[in-house]
Amino acid sequence: MRFSFLFFLLVLLQNPAAAEWVKLSETKRGKQFFIESNEITVQGDQRIVIELIDNKRPDRDGDRSVRVVRDYDCKAKRYRVITAAYYKSPMAEGEPSMSVEGTMGWTEIDPNTPARAILDHVCAIN
């Protein structure tokens, strides 16, 4: 468990600008959802994915983007957040304004949502 945490911490602290981001979804309000295409870990029915959510405008806390490591369960169609880092700049540039470890449990994924687009994409990878 300690190794897993250190691995995810190192992944989270990588330079986001050097990432190979692939855009998978965008909302009507301009929120864009990307995944790091070279950093998907396959473990049976689960996929560990590095995501970037880029907001057109700052959120209520003044953050423009968030870099998230999520664990997707392809079979149960759900995810859980492992870590998240929030940024005042677009595309997770600069230093994070705040970082958190996953505190929520599993979240079911509804159809026609950005999370479902990501789930469908990463679960097609063997």
Contacts in CASP RR format, 6 or more apart in sequence:
PFRMAT RR
TARGET T0000
AUTHOR 0000-0000-0000
METHOD contacts of the structure
MODEL  1
MRFSFLFFLLVLLQNPAAAEWVKLSETKRGKQFFIESNEITVQGDQRIVI
ELIDNKRPDRDGDRSVRVVRDYDCKAKRYRVITAAYYKSPMAEGEPSMSV
EGTMGWTEIDPNTPARAILDHVCAIN
5 101 0 8 1.000
8 69 0 8 1.000
8 82 0 8 1.000
8 83 0 8 1.000
9 83 0 8 1.000
11 39 0 8 1.000
11 50 0 8 1.000
11 69 0 8 1.000
12 50 0 8 1.000
12 67 0 8 1.000
12 69 0 8 1.000
12 83 0 8 1.000
12 85 0 8 1.000
12 99 0 8 1.000
16 52 0 8 1.000
16 67 0 8 1.000
16 91 0 8 1.000
16 92 0 8 1.000
16 93 0 8 1.000
17 91 0 8 1.000
17 93 0 8 1.000
19 36 0 8 1.000
19 38 0 8 1.000
19 39 0 8 1.000
19 50 0 8 1.000
19 52 0 8 1.000
20 36 0 8 1.000
20 37 0 8 1.000
20 38 0 8 1.000
21 34 0 8 1.000
21 35 0 8 1.000
21 36 0 8 1.000
21 37 0 8 1.000
21 52 0 8 1.000
21 91 0 8 1.000
22 34 0 8 1.000
22 35 0 8 1.000
22 36 0 8 1.000
22 37 0 8 1.000
23 32 0 8 1.000
23 33 0 8 1.000
23 34 0 8 1.000
24 33 0 8 1.000
24 34 0 8 1.000
24 35 0 8 1.000
24 114 0 8 1.000
24 117 0 8 1.000
24 118 0 8 1.000
24 121 0 8 1.000
25 32 0 8 1.000
25 33 0 8 1.000
25 114 0 8 1.000
25 117 0 8 1.000
25 118 0 8 1.000
26 32 0 8 1.000
26 33 0 8 1.000
26 114 0 8 1.000
27 114 0 8 1.000
29 56 0 8 1.000
30 55 0 8 1.000
30 56 0 8 1.000
31 53 0 8 1.000
31 54 0 8 1.000
31 55 0 8 1.000
31 56 0 8 1.000
31 114 0 8 1.000
32 53 0 8 1.000
32 54 0 8 1.000
32 56 0 8 1.000
33 51 0 8 1.000
33 52 0 8 1.000
33 53 0 8 1.000
33 114 0 8 1.000
33 117 0 8 1.000
33 118 0 8 1.000
34 51 0 8 1.000
34 52 0 8 1.000
34 53 0 8 1.000
34 54 0 8 1.000
35 49 0 8 1.000
35 50 0 8 1.000
35 51 0 8 1.000
35 52 0 8 1.000
35 118 0 8 1.000
35 121 0 8 1.000
35 122 0 8 1.000
36 49 0 8 1.000
36 50 0 8 1.000
36 51 0 8 1.000
36 52 0 8 1.000
39 49 0 8 1.000
39 50 0 8 1.000
40 47 0 8 1.000
40 48 0 8 1.000
40 49 0 8 1.000
40 122 0 8 1.000
40 125 0 8 1.000
41 47 0 8 1.000
41 48 0 8 1.000
41 49 0 8 1.000
42 125 0 8 1.000
42 126 0 8 1.000
45 73 0 8 1.000
45 74 0 8 1.000
45 75 0 8 1.000
45 76 0 8 1.000
46 71 0 8 1.000
46 72 0 8 1.000
46 73 0 8 1.000
46 74 0 8 1.000
47 71 0 8 1.000
47 72 0 8 1.000
47 74 0 8 1.000
47 122 0 8 1.000
47 123 0 8 1.000
47 125 0 8 1.000
48 69 0 8 1.000
48 70 0 8 1.000
48 71 0 8 1.000
48 72 0 8 1.000
48 82 0 8 1.000
49 69 0 8 1.000
49 70 0 8 1.000
49 71 0 8 1.000
49 72 0 8 1.000
49 118 0 8 1.000
49 122 0 8 1.000
50 67 0 8 1.000
50 68 0 8 1.000
50 69 0 8 1.000
51 67 0 8 1.000
51 68 0 8 1.000
51 69 0 8 1.000
51 70 0 8 1.000
51 118 0 8 1.000
52 65 0 8 1.000
52 66 0 8 1.000
52 67 0 8 1.000
52 68 0 8 1.000
52 91 0 8 1.000
52 92 0 8 1.000
53 65 0 8 1.000
53 66 0 8 1.000
53 68 0 8 1.000
54 64 0 8 1.000
54 65 0 8 1.000
54 90 0 8 1.000
54 91 0 8 1.000
54 92 0 8 1.000
55 63 0 8 1.000
55 64 0 8 1.000
55 65 0 8 1.000
55 90 0 8 1.000
57 64 0 8 1.000
58 64 0 8 1.000
58 88 0 8 1.000
61 86 0 8 1.000
61 97 0 8 1.000
61 98 0 8 1.000
62 88 0 8 1.000
62 97 0 8 1.000
63 86 0 8 1.000
63 87 0 8 1.000
63 88 0 8 1.000
63 97 0 8 1.000
63 98 0 8 1.000
64 87 0 8 1.000
64 88 0 8 1.000
64 89 0 8 1.000
64 90 0 8 1.000
65 86 0 8 1.000
65 87 0 8 1.000
65 89 0 8 1.000
65 90 0 8 1.000
65 91 0 8 1.000
65 92 0 8 1.000
65 93 0 8 1.000
66 84 0 8 1.000
66 85 0 8 1.000
66 86 0 8 1.000
66 87 0 8 1.000
66 92 0 8 1.000
67 84 0 8 1.000
67 85 0 8 1.000
67 87 0 8 1.000
67 92 0 8 1.000
67 96 0 8 1.000
68 81 0 8 1.000
68 83 0 8 1.000
68 84 0 8 1.000
68 85 0 8 1.000
69 81 0 8 1.000
69 82 0 8 1.000
69 83 0 8 1.000
69 84 0 8 1.000
70 79 0 8 1.000
70 80 0 8 1.000
70 81 0 8 1.000
70 82 0 8 1.000
70 118 0 8 1.000
71 79 0 8 1.000
71 80 0 8 1.000
71 82 0 8 1.000
72 78 0 8 1.000
72 79 0 8 1.000
72 118 0 8 1.000
72 119 0 8 1.000
72 122 0 8 1.000
72 123 0 8 1.000
73 79 0 8 1.000
73 106 0 8 1.000
74 119 0 8 1.000
74 122 0 8 1.000
74 123 0 8 1.000
76 106 0 8 1.000
76 108 0 8 1.000
77 108 0 8 1.000
77 109 0 8 1.000
77 116 0 8 1.000
77 119 0 8 1.000
78 106 0 8 1.000
78 107 0 8 1.000
78 108 0 8 1.000
78 109 0 8 1.000
79 106 0 8 1.000
79 107 0 8 1.000
79 109 0 8 1.000
79 115 0 8 1.000
79 119 0 8 1.000
80 102 0 8 1.000
80 104 0 8 1.000
80 105 0 8 1.000
80 106 0 8 1.000
80 107 0 8 1.000
81 102 0 8 1.000
81 103 0 8 1.000
81 104 0 8 1.000
82 101 0 8 1.000
82 102 0 8 1.000
83 99 0 8 1.000
83 100 0 8 1.000
83 101 0 8 1.000
83 102 0 8 1.000
84 99 0 8 1.000
84 100 0 8 1.000
84 102 0 8 1.000
85 92 0 8 1.000
85 96 0 8 1.000
85 98 0 8 1.000
85 99 0 8 1.000
86 96 0 8 1.000
86 97 0 8 1.000
86 98 0 8 1.000
86 99 0 8 1.000
87 93 0 8 1.000
87 94 0 8 1.000
87 95 0 8 1.000
87 96 0 8 1.000
87 97 0 8 1.000
88 97 0 8 1.000
107 115 0 8 1.000
109 115 0 8 1.000
109 116 0 8 1.000
109 119 0 8 1.000
110 116 0 8 1.000
END
